[in-house]
Amino acid sequence: MSAIAGIVLAGGGSRRMGTDKTRLVFDGKPLLERSLEAMRPYCAEQSGGAGMFVVFGEHERPVPDGVRALRDEVLGQGPLRGLATGLSAASASGAAAAVVLSADLPLITAAVVGELLAAFEAGRAEALLAADHERTHPLVAVCSTALAAPAVAALAAGKRAMMEFLNSRAIRKTQVSEPLALSNVNTPQEWAALSRLRSEP
C-alpha cells in the first residue's frame, strides 16, 4: 500500500455538548490529540505516512507540530464537506487513501486503526467503514482519496448526508475487536458515562 494520510474532522460546533469537544481531556490528552495519536504510527510523515490533517469549520484551533490545519471551503455543510476538504489535501500530498476519524473518540486506539487499514488493503472498496453490532461509524474509516471529487459533486448537488453519499459508492464495512473504541461523545451525559467507564477498575 502507498503512503497513507490521516484526516481528523473537527468542524462540528459542539452545540449539544455546550463546550468545544476537541479540547475535552480524557486520560490526560485532549480528544483531538487522541485521534491524531491513534493514526500517527501509520500516517505521520516521520513514520513513512503521507501526513496528517485536521479539518476545522468556522473556528480553527492550534494543532501539534507536524499536523496541517485546514478549513472547510464552504461552512455549514457538515462532515461530508470536511471529508471532501481532507481528501483533496491528502490527494495533493500524494496519498491514495486516508484514515478518517472524528475528533470526539475518547477510546480510539492505534490498534483499531491498524485493523481498519489491514481490512482496507485486503479488499477492493472506495471506503472501509468501522461497524459494531448496532450501527456503522462513517467517521471511523479508511477512504480512497479518489472520493474527493465525487464528494464535492454531491455537495454541489445539495446532497450533504454522509451515509447517503457513502452508500452510493463502493464501500465495505468491518467489525473491530474493540467496539467501545468507536464510541463518540455528543452530550455531557455521554461524556460522563465514558468518564465513569474509564474510572471503573
Salt bridges, closest charged atoms under 4 A:
ASP20 OD2 - ARG23 NE 3.57
ASP20 OD2 - ARG61 NE 3.06
ASP27 OD2 - ARG198 NE 3.21
GLU37 OE2 - LYS29 NZ 1.92
ASP104 OD2 - LYS21 NZ 2.74
GLU126 OE2 - ARG169 NH2 2.90
ASP132 OD2 - HIS137 NE2 2.92
GLU134 OE2 - HIS133 NE2 3.71
